[in-house]
């Protein structure tokens, strides 16, 4: 909730319920945020959804824009059971984009399928790439989105078709990306890195507005997977941090001032 605004900011914002991202020092009862970064919210969006709206969801939708994914394309993504992965799958469906969702464990695959996610493949199955190829078809995928790195990146290139694009935005494996030069050459593969903060910084204002409007609409309709595992009072921040680092969480850990 906006309590007070600066001298050059529209006073109509006072009393408005808003969300904000990319601002430091937010673990507080009150903090200062740039006026251009706040997003007024409709009542249909809960506080829990609002707290997550312009972080992971904006990264996910920016990734799809960055990759120029269009209706009818096939996208392969790793870490599909993570926050960004779930949101990418949801956004892709609304845009007519097909997704193959890759996870590391069969249990994670079953959890995604139970939640309604389709085309889920687990890499702990020896024939996982054959499974993925049978879903995509002989033409291969147009885009692969990876946050794992290591040898997984080369597996994704194997699933790409002619002039496919590999986008990397994380290195969960902690090792160097391993790619086969033959695959890159003979398929005319393009490899790009994605840094959300930098992409956002250079994004055209009209594009940013359109993407945020798309997210707000989906959130208001309850169509974005913004799961919450637990909510802690601000005074319990140490406990919240411990909960956030506990494996097996079902969603985000939030602080309430």
N, C-alpha and C positions, 0 to 999 in steps of 0.2 A: 504494500500500500504506500503510495506517495504521500509523504508528510509535508514536504516543502520543496519549492523549486527555485532555481537561480533566477537572476533578473531578466535574462533573455529567453526564458523557457515559458511556454504556454501555461498559464495558471490553472487552466482547465484540467491539467493532469493531477492536481492535488486531490487526494481522496480516491484516485483510481487504483485499481488492483492491476499490478503489472508483473512481468517476469523480466529477467535480465541475465545475460551470460557474459563471460570474458571480463568480469570485474573482480578485482582483488579485495580481500578484507570483508567478505560477505558472511563470515561466521560471527555475526553480531546482531544485536537488537535493531540497530540502525546502521546504514552505510551510505556512502555517496556513489552515485552511478552517473555516467554520461547520459544526457537526455536522449541522444540519438540511439542509445543501445537498449532503452526500455521498450517493452512491448505490452500495450494495454490488452487485457484479457476479457473475453466474454464470460458471463456467469456459468455457462455450460462446461467450462474447463475447470476441473478440480485443482486445489492447491498442489496435490501430489503430481498431477500431470504437468501443471504449470512449471514446477520446479525443474522438470527435465526437458521442457519443450524446445529450448533453443541451444541445447548442448548436443547430445547424441543425435536427436532427430535432424537437426540442421546439418550436422556432419554427414549423415546418411543421405539426405536429399542432395547435398552439395556433391557427394561422390557420384551419384547418378548423373547429375548435370555435367560434372567434370569429364565423365566417361562418354558423354553424349549418347547415353542409352535411350533407345526409342522403342516404340511399340513394335512387338514382333521379335525383338532381339532376345538372344539367350545370354544370360549373365550367370557366371559361376562364382560363388563366394565361399571363402573359408570362414571359420569361427561363426557359423550361422546361428549358433545358440547364444551368442553375445547380444548386448543391447543394440549395437549398430546393425548387426546381421538381421535381427528380427525386424527392425524398422525398415531396412532395405527391402526385405521380402515383401512387407506390407505395401510400401510405396510403389514397388515394381508392379504389384498386382493392380493397383489403382491406375497405373499408366499403361497397362497391357504388355508389360515386359515379363518374359519367362525367367525363372531363377532355378538353378540347381544349388541346393544348400548343403555345404560340406561341414561335417563335424568330425571329432576325433574318436568319439565313443558311441557304441550302439545304444547305450542308455540315453545319451543326449539326443540321439536321433529319434528314439521312441518318444521322448518328452516333446520334441518339436512336432512330430506327427500327431500326438494327442492334442496339441493346441491348434491343430488345423493347418500346419505348414506342410506344403507338398514338396515332392522331389528332393527328399532328404537322403544323403548318402554318408556313411561313416567310413573313415579311412582305416578303421581296425578290421575291416573286411578285405580279404585278399583281392577280391575282384571289384573293388570300389570304383576304379576308373572305368571298367567295362560297364558298370551300372550307370555311371554318369554319362558315358558316351551313348548308351542306348536311349537315355532320356532326351539328350540334345539332338541326336541325329548325325548323319554322316557329315553335314556341313560344318560341324563344330560350333563352339560358342563365339560370339562376337567380342565379349568382354569377360575378363576374370578380375575379381577384386580380392586381394589377399592381405591379411594382417598377421600371418604366421611366419612367412619367410623360409629360409633354409631350402631344403630339397622340395618342399611343397610347391614353391614357385614354379619349378620345372614341371611338376605334375600338372599344374594348371595350364601351362603353355601347351602341354600335350592335348588338353581338352579344347584349346582354341582352334578356330578355323583360319582360313586365309585372311591375312591382314588383321588378325585379332589384336586386342589391346589388353595388356596386363597392367593393373594399377595396384601399387603397394602402398599401404598406409600404416603398417605396423610390423614388428619383428618378434612375435611371441616366442619363437624358437631361440632367439638370442644370437643366432649365427648368421653368417653371410648368406645372401641369396645365391642359390646355385642354379644356373641356367645352361642349357645345352645350345651352343652356338649354331649347330645345324638346324635345330627347330626354329630359332630366331630368323635364320637366313631363308630357309625354304618356305616358311609360312609368312614371311614379311611381318613379323611380330613387332609391335611397338610396346616399350616398357616405360611407364611413367610413375613417378612418386607423387603422393598426395599429402599435403600438409594443410589441414582444415583451416587453421588460423590465417595462413597466407592466402589461401584461395578466397576466404571470406573478405579479407582486407582488399583484394583487388576486384571483387565482384561488383558488377554494375548495380547501382541502387535499385533500378526497376526490377532486376533479376532477384535481388535479395527480397524485395517486397513481395514478389510473386511466390517465391518459395516459402516464405514465412506464412503467407496467406493460405497456401496449400496445407501446411502443417497445422495451422490453427483450425482450419475447417475439419480436417481429419480427427484432430484431438477432440473438438467439440462434438463430433459424431461418435466418439468412443472407438475409433478405428485404429488408433496408434497403440502398439504394445509397449506401454510405459509402466512396467511392473515395479512394485515397491515391496521390498523384503521387510523393512522395519523403519520406524520413525522414532527419533530420540529428541529429548529436549536439548536445547543448546548447552545447558549445564552438564549434560551427559556426553559431551563431545568425545572424550576418550573411549567410552564404551561404543559409541557410534563408529569410531575409527577401527576398533577391534572387530566389530561386526562386519564392516566393509571389507576387511581383509580375510574373512572366513570363507573357505571354499564351499561351494554348493549353495550359494545364495540364490534365491528365486527372483531377485530384482534389486533395485537400488536401495541404498541406506540413506535416509534423509534426516536433516536437522530441522527442528521447529523452534523458532525464537519465542 
